[in-house]
């Protein structure tokens, strides 16, 4: 790895850690909703499943239709941005 690539990958690592913490918030909020039971919990479970399948399919389609980036770092940043939007939308919807 070239010396100038190290800070770039450190930024990607920091963004990955931030995404994991935001994802943990969403998991907690969904767990609370599931613990309450009822139709809302069932709807949320199906929504979660559908969102995960859709998010992966969207990322795969973007990879097939256009490259995610010219470098591995660019592909990593674009993938993180894609998933971060999904997590942010869920955090807003669920109440954070």
N, C-alpha and C positions, 0 to 999 in steps of 0.2 A: 504494500500500500504506500503510495507516495505521501510525502510529508504534508503536503497541502490538503490531502484528503481526510486527514485525521479530524480536524475541527468540523468538517462537514458531517462525518459519521457520528461525532459526539452530539451534534445538533439533532441528528436523526434518532439517536439513542434517547436523548432527553424528550423528544416529541413522542417516542414510543412509550416512555414511562408516564408521561402526562396522559396519553390516551388510555393506558391501563388503569390509571387512577379514576379517570372519568367513567370508564366502563364499569369499574367496581361500584360507583355511585348508582349507575343504572341497574346493575344486578341487585343491589340492595333494595332499590325502590320496587323493582319487579318482585322480589321475594316478599316484601311487605304486602303487595297487592295479591300475590298468590296465597299468602297466609290468611287473608280475609275470605278467600274462597268465593264461590258464586260465579255467576255468568261473566262478570268483569275479569275475574282471574282466568277463566277459560279463554276469553277473548284475547287477553294479554299474552297468554301462552302461544296461541296460534299466531298472533301478530309477531311475536318474537321469532318464531320459527320462520315465518314468511319473510321477515326483514333480513334474516341471516342468509337465506337462500337467494333472495333478490340482490343483496349487497354483493355477494360473491359472483353472481351471474353478471352484474353490471361491470365489475372489475375485470372479469374474464373477457367480456365483450369489448371493453375499451382496449384490452391488450391485443385482441384479434383485429380490431378495426384500426387502431393506431398504437404505435409503441407507447409504453408508459413513460419512456424517457430514453435518452441516448446513453445514459450511464446507469449502473445499478443504483447509485445514490438518488438519481432523479426518479427512478421507478419506485424506490422506497418512499420518497417524499410524496409522490402522487398517490400511492396506495394508502399512506397514513392520512393524507388529506381526505381521501374518499371515505374511509371508515370514521374519521373524526367528525365529519358532517353528520353521519348517521347517529353516532353517539350523542352529539350535541342536540340534535332534534329530539331524541328520546329523553334526554335530561329535561329539556324544556317542557315536553308533553307530560312527563311524569311529575313535574313539580319543582325542579331545582332551577 
